[in-house]
Amino acid sequence: MSSVIEVQNLTKRYRETTALDDVSFTIEKDTIYGLLGRNGAGKTTAMSILTAQNFATSGQVRVFGATPFENPSVLSRMCFVRESQKYPDDATGRHALRMARLFFPRWDDDFATQLIEEFALPVDRRIKKLSRGQLSAVGVIIGLASRAEITFFDEPYLGLDAVARQLFYDRLLQDYADHPRTVVLSSHLIDEVAPLLERVLVIEQGQILLDEDTDALRGRAAAVVGDSAAVEGFVAGREVIYTESLGRVTSATVLGGLSEQDRQRLVAADLDVAPVSLQQLVVRLTRRAAESAPKHKELVP
């Protein structure tokens, strides 16, 4: 599979804050990515630099083999939809969609019209008069109907209710099957978007914490639950990323697959084992990384 984005040693500093710290990664063609991490981890900064809406302090970014900055032949092939998207004060939803149609060469008017109806978007109302959910729908419709070769969704769907979010997920998967492209979803609703994701990139404190296929992550961790002493004996020598106890019962999340011999030991020790969801895994890995990181990171001049 070929890559459409290549990032090498990317760093972005804002005065005393390092938003991205010497990160390198690739984004593959026709793949749905989850760009995950806590607020302030560097997700939006990374997407802004990839779409030439921000500047790197150092490092290299190549999109379709070229530098995206001031490169219309690259920028017209990407769509960046964000929660805080700005529009002119007098613009209506219809204006926003018409402008998008002019910019994106693969725009599908019929698909946009279908989405307008499904999301019940009042396209002739001024955008500044729209509810948060309706404003989110504008971004989602542009992102889907653009059919851009690379589409970034920086949590624009957070304003949608649960029914509308599920509609977005369904339409994204259906259209992706018919019109493959690269999609990058930034989201805090990890368990909701997990079924869509083919690969996961986790950023923590400006660094890449995880970059793996979603299938490889399934079964990567397990929660061992039972008598505290028995749990401690079983997890000895293993990589434990999270523990919690209530009375004499302990739950320990361990990395690494469990062999048949491990499962026999669990049965013999009267211990239960439970799968760890993608959201639990990401939360526990980022928490551990934050706890082990230096409290004060010195910046290189």
C-alpha positions as CSV (number, residue, x, y, z in Angstrom):
1,M,0.0,0.0,0.0
2,S,1.3,3.4,-0.9
3,S,1.5,6.4,1.4
4,V,-0.2,9.7,0.7
5,I,1.4,11.6,3.6
6,E,4.9,11.4,4.9
7,V,6.0,13.2,8.0
8,Q,9.6,13.3,9.2
9,N,10.9,14.8,12.4
10,L,8.1,17.3,12.6
11,T,8.3,19.8,15.5
12,K,6.0,22.7,16.3
13,R,6.7,25.1,19.2
14,Y,4.5,28.0,20.5
15,R,6.9,30.1,22.7
16,E,7.3,27.8,25.8
17,T,5.0,25.0,24.6
18,T,6.1,22.2,22.3
19,A,2.9,21.0,20.5
20,L,4.7,18.4,18.4
21,D,8.0,17.0,19.4
22,D,10.1,15.5,16.5
23,V,7.3,13.1,15.3
24,S,7.5,10.9,12.2
25,F,4.7,8.9,10.7
26,T,3.0,8.0,7.4
27,I,-0.6,8.0,6.3
28,E,-1.5,5.3,3.8
29,K,-3.8,5.6,0.8
30,D,-7.5,4.6,1.1
31,T,-7.4,3.9,4.8
32,I,-9.5,5.2,7.7
33,Y,-7.3,6.5,10.5
34,G,-8.2,7.4,14.1
35,L,-6.0,10.3,15.3
36,L,-6.5,9.9,19.1
37,G,-5.2,11.6,22.2
38,R,-6.2,14.0,24.9
39,N,-7.0,17.7,24.5
40,G,-3.7,19.6,23.8
41,A,-1.9,16.4,22.7
42,G,-1.1,17.9,19.3
43,K,-3.8,16.4,17.1
44,T,-5.2,19.6,15.7
45,T,-1.7,21.1,15.3
46,A,-0.6,18.1,13.2
47,M,-3.7,18.3,10.9
48,S,-3.3,22.1,10.5
49,I,0.3,21.7,9.4
50,L,-0.6,18.8,7.0
51,T,-3.3,21.0,5.4
52,A,-1.0,24.1,5.2
53,Q,-3.0,26.1,7.7
54,N,-0.1,26.2,10.1
55,F,3.7,26.2,9.9
56,A,6.1,23.7,11.3
57,T,9.1,24.9,13.4
58,S,11.2,22.2,11.8
59,G,10.8,18.9,10.0
60,Q,9.3,17.9,6.7
61,V,5.8,17.2,5.5
62,R,5.1,15.7,2.1
63,V,1.5,15.2,0.8
64,F,1.2,13.3,-2.5
65,G,4.9,13.6,-2.7
66,A,4.9,17.4,-2.6
67,T,5.0,20.2,0.0
68,P,1.4,21.3,0.7
69,F,2.1,25.0,1.5
70,E,0.8,27.3,-1.3
71,N,0.3,24.3,-3.6
72,P,-3.2,24.3,-5.1
73,S,-2.6,21.0,-6.8
74,V,-2.2,19.4,-3.4
75,L,-4.7,21.4,-1.3
76,S,-7.6,20.8,-3.7
77,R,-7.2,17.1,-3.0
78,M,-7.6,17.5,0.7
79,C,-10.5,18.6,2.9
80,F,-10.1,19.7,6.5
81,V,-13.3,20.0,8.5
82,R,-13.0,21.1,12.1
83,E,-15.4,21.8,15.0
84,S,-14.4,25.5,15.1
85,Q,-14.9,26.1,11.4
86,K,-15.3,29.8,10.6
87,Y,-17.7,31.2,7.9
88,P,-18.6,34.8,6.8
89,D,-21.2,36.4,9.0
90,D,-23.8,36.6,6.3
91,A,-23.2,33.1,4.9
92,T,-25.9,30.5,4.8
93,G,-25.5,26.8,4.7
94,R,-26.2,26.9,1.0
95,H,-23.4,29.4,0.5
96,A,-21.0,27.2,2.3
97,L,-21.9,24.2,0.2
98,R,-21.7,26.2,-3.0
99,M,-18.2,27.4,-2.1
100,A,-17.1,23.8,-1.3
101,R,-18.4,22.6,-4.6
102,L,-16.2,25.1,-6.4
103,F,-13.1,24.1,-4.4
104,F,-13.3,20.3,-4.5
105,P,-13.1,18.7,-8.0
106,R,-14.6,15.4,-6.8
107,W,-17.7,17.1,-5.2
108,D,-20.9,15.1,-5.5
109,D,-24.0,17.4,-5.6
110,D,-26.5,14.5,-5.5
111,F,-24.8,13.1,-2.4
112,A,-24.8,16.5,-0.8
113,T,-28.5,16.9,-1.4
114,Q,-29.2,13.5,0.1
115,L,-27.2,14.4,3.2
116,I,-29.0,17.8,3.5
117,E,-32.3,15.9,3.7
118,E,-31.1,13.2,6.1
119,F,-29.5,15.7,8.5
120,A,-32.6,18.1,8.1
121,L,-30.3,21.0,7.5
122,P,-32.0,24.4,7.0
123,V,-29.6,25.5,4.2
124,D,-31.1,28.9,3.7
125,R,-30.7,30.0,7.4
126,R,-27.6,32.1,8.2
127,I,-24.8,30.0,9.7
128,K,-24.5,32.2,12.7
129,K,-28.2,31.4,13.5
130,L,-27.7,27.6,13.3
131,S,-27.7,25.4,16.4
132,R,-24.4,23.7,17.3
133,G,-25.8,20.4,15.8
134,Q,-26.8,22.1,12.6
135,L,-23.4,23.8,12.3
136,S,-21.8,20.4,12.8
137,A,-24.0,19.0,10.0
138,V,-22.7,21.6,7.6
139,G,-19.1,20.4,8.2
140,V,-20.0,16.8,8.0
141,I,-21.8,17.2,4.7
142,I,-18.9,19.1,3.2
143,G,-16.4,16.5,4.4
144,L,-18.4,13.6,3.0
145,A,-19.7,15.2,-0.3
146,S,-16.2,16.6,-1.1
147,R,-15.0,13.0,-1.7
148,A,-11.5,14.5,-1.3
149,E,-8.7,12.0,-1.6
150,I,-7.7,12.9,2.0
151,T,-10.4,14.1,4.4
152,F,-9.6,15.3,7.9
153,F,-12.5,15.4,10.4
154,D,-11.3,17.2,13.5
155,E,-14.3,16.4,15.7
156,P,-16.9,18.4,13.8
157,Y,-19.5,15.8,14.6
158,L,-19.3,16.4,18.4
159,G,-22.3,18.8,18.1
160,L,-24.5,16.1,16.6
161,D,-26.8,14.0,18.8
162,A,-26.3,10.3,19.0
163,V,-28.7,9.5,16.2
164,A,-27.1,12.0,13.8
165,R,-23.6,10.8,14.8
166,Q,-24.6,7.3,13.9
167,L,-26.0,8.6,10.6
168,F,-22.6,10.2,9.9
169,Y,-20.7,6.9,10.7
170,D,-23.1,4.9,8.5
171,R,-22.8,7.3,5.5
172,L,-19.1,7.5,5.9
173,L,-18.6,3.7,5.7
174,Q,-21.1,3.3,2.9
175,D,-19.5,6.0,0.7
176,Y,-16.0,4.9,1.6
177,A,-16.8,1.4,0.3
178,D,-18.0,2.9,-3.0
179,H,-15.4,5.7,-3.2
180,P,-12.3,4.7,-1.3
181,R,-10.1,7.6,0.0
182,T,-8.0,8.4,3.0
183,V,-10.0,9.6,6.1
184,V,-8.5,10.8,9.3
185,L,-10.9,11.1,12.3
186,S,-9.9,12.9,15.4
187,S,-12.3,12.0,18.2
188,H,-12.8,11.7,21.9
189,L,-15.6,9.2,21.3
190,I,-13.2,6.4,20.8
191,D,-15.6,3.5,21.4
192,E,-18.1,5.0,18.9
193,V,-15.6,5.4,16.1
194,A,-13.6,2.3,16.8
195,P,-15.6,0.1,14.4
196,L,-14.7,2.5,11.5
197,L,-11.0,2.6,12.1
198,E,-8.4,0.6,10.2
199,R,-5.4,2.1,11.8
200,V,-4.8,4.1,15.0
201,L,-2.4,7.0,15.7
202,V,-2.2,8.1,19.3
203,I,-0.5,11.4,20.2
204,E,0.4,12.2,23.8
205,Q,2.3,15.4,24.8
206,G,3.3,16.0,21.2
207,Q,4.8,12.5,20.5
208,I,3.5,9.4,18.8
209,L,2.5,6.9,21.4
210,L,0.9,4.3,19.2
211,D,0.8,3.7,15.5
212,E,-0.8,0.3,14.7
213,D,-3.4,-1.4,12.7
214,T,-6.7,-1.7,14.6
215,D,-6.8,-5.5,14.1
216,A,-3.4,-5.8,15.7
217,L,-4.6,-3.9,18.7
218,R,-7.5,-6.3,19.3
219,G,-6.3,-8.7,22.0
220,R,-3.2,-6.5,22.7
221,A,-4.3,-6.0,26.3
222,A,-6.5,-7.9,28.8
223,A,-7.9,-7.1,32.3
224,V,-7.1,-9.8,34.9
225,V,-9.6,-9.6,37.8
226,G,-9.8,-11.5,41.1
227,D,-8.2,-11.9,44.5
228,S,-5.5,-9.3,44.9
229,A,-2.7,-11.7,45.8
230,A,-3.6,-14.1,43.0
231,V,-3.6,-11.2,40.5
232,E,-0.3,-9.9,41.7
233,G,1.2,-13.4,41.3
234,F,-0.1,-13.8,37.7
235,V,1.0,-10.4,36.5
236,A,4.5,-10.6,38.0
237,G,7.0,-10.0,35.2
238,R,4.3,-8.7,32.8
239,E,3.8,-5.2,31.5
240,V,1.0,-3.7,33.6
241,I,-0.4,-0.4,32.4
242,Y,-3.2,0.0,35.0
243,T,-4.4,-1.4,38.3
244,E,-7.4,-0.7,40.5
245,S,-8.5,-2.4,43.7
246,L,-11.6,-2.5,45.7
247,G,-11.2,-4.3,49.0
248,R,-9.5,-7.6,48.2
249,V,-10.4,-7.6,44.5
250,T,-7.9,-6.2,42.0
251,S,-8.2,-5.5,38.3
252,A,-4.9,-5.3,36.4
253,T,-4.6,-4.4,32.7
254,V,-1.6,-6.1,31.1
255,L,-0.1,-5.8,27.6
256,G,0.6,-8.8,25.5
257,G,-1.5,-11.8,24.4
258,L,-2.4,-14.6,26.6
259,S,-1.2,-18.1,25.7
260,E,-3.2,-21.3,26.4
261,Q,-0.9,-22.0,29.3
262,D,-1.7,-18.5,30.7
263,R,-5.4,-19.3,30.4
264,Q,-5.0,-22.5,32.3
265,R,-3.2,-20.6,35.1
266,L,-6.0,-18.1,35.2
267,V,-8.6,-20.9,35.7
268,A,-6.4,-22.6,38.3
269,A,-6.1,-19.3,40.2
270,D,-9.8,-18.6,39.9
271,L,-9.1,-15.4,38.1
272,D,-11.4,-13.8,35.4
273,V,-10.1,-12.2,32.3
274,A,-11.9,-9.5,30.2
275,P,-11.1,-7.8,27.0
276,V,-9.9,-4.2,27.0
277,S,-11.7,-1.8,24.6
278,L,-9.8,0.5,22.3
279,Q,-10.9,3.5,24.4
280,Q,-9.7,1.8,27.7
281,L,-6.4,0.9,26.0
282,V,-5.8,4.5,24.7
283,V,-6.8,6.1,28.0
284,R,-4.6,3.9,30.1
285,L,-1.6,4.1,27.8
286,T,-1.8,7.9,27.6
287,R,-2.3,8.2,31.4
288,R,0.8,6.0,32.0
289,A,2.8,8.1,29.5
290,A,1.8,11.3,31.2
291,E,2.6,10.0,34.6
292,S,6.1,8.9,33.5
293,A,6.9,12.0,31.5
294,P,9.1,14.7,33.0
295,K,7.1,17.4,34.7
296,H,9.1,20.2,33.0
297,K,10.4,19.6,29.5
298,E,13.3,21.9,28.5
299,L,13.0,23.4,25.1
300,V,15.8,23.4,22.6
301,P,16.5,27.0,21.5
